Each structure stands twice: as structure tokens, then as C-alpha cells.
Amino acid sequence: MKQDTLTYLQNERAYDIDADIAEIKVYLASMKERRYMSAVVFADERDAIYFYAYKPKSKTIRQIDAERIGEESKKTSFKHEETE
């Protein structure tokens, strides 16, 4: 999951993994279905977490959500939000 997310961000979204990604962690999103998601923090927007998961019945990664953290949580726009 982690490597697939990094590959997606680099190849499909043109991010520089070393410069643009501050942190990436993988979490179990559904124990019943054994689904995982990646949580990504970008270097230029450390007050937001972006969530990525596989599209249903696919190995294709997509952004599924974004959430503010910390004191800046009242902001409503996200720099790296994807529109399909």
C-alpha cells in the first residue's frame, strides 16, 4: 500500500517524493474486509492529512479524503486536493 501510494504520487501526480512528502503511514481501514489506506502529509501543508486507498476491486490508488489537524483545522481549502 505504501509503495503503491508513493508510486501513484510520483508517476500520476508528479510529486517529488523526497521533497514533497513529509510523512506517509499505512492504516488498516477495515478489519473485516482487510482494506488499508495511506495517510500522507505534504511538506508544504503539514496541517493536513490526505488519505489514499485502492479503488474498489482494483489496484488503482485514489485520494479518498483530506482532513485538517491542529490549530489550523478551521481552514476549508486544501492545496493537494484532487478532483476526479
Summary of the structure (lengths in Angstrom):
residues: 84
radius of gyration: 12.7
end to end distance: 20.6
largest distance: 37.1
contacts: 203
relative contact order: 0.19
helix: 20%
strand: 43%
